[in-house]
Amino acid sequence: MRMVNYCMKKQQDGFKKLTVLYKKMAGEVNWNDKALKDISNIWIKRGIPQYNMIHFALDKEYERFLDLKYAKKNKEYPDAKFQKCENHGAKFDFSNRHSQIMYCLKYR
């Protein structure tokens, strides 16, 4: 019974964190609905959402978005490289688009 309680608590905490993150993102980005849908498709199995993992993945993408915004503002990479990597990232859905762009900038 302890394991069930532990798992349920983890999902409840994940849902609370996800709600806070989603509200935080709502005023800053226009892709939060798409990202939530794409990430949920990965982390909802047999109709059961894993809220802790949905929160983790969405938070990771939001952090990558902020990293990209900072890098662009501070001219950390040439504009041509940004354009190339943004085109590369456009091939991916929103569950990992910003992570792919950041990877491209760092390693390609």
Buried (B, 14 or more C-beta within 10 A) or exposed (E): EEEEEEEEEBBEEBBEBBEEBBEEBEEEBEBBEBBBEBBBEBBBEEEEBBBBBBBBBBBBBBEBBEBBEEBBEEEEBEEEEBEBBBEBBEEBBBBBBBBBBBBBBEEE
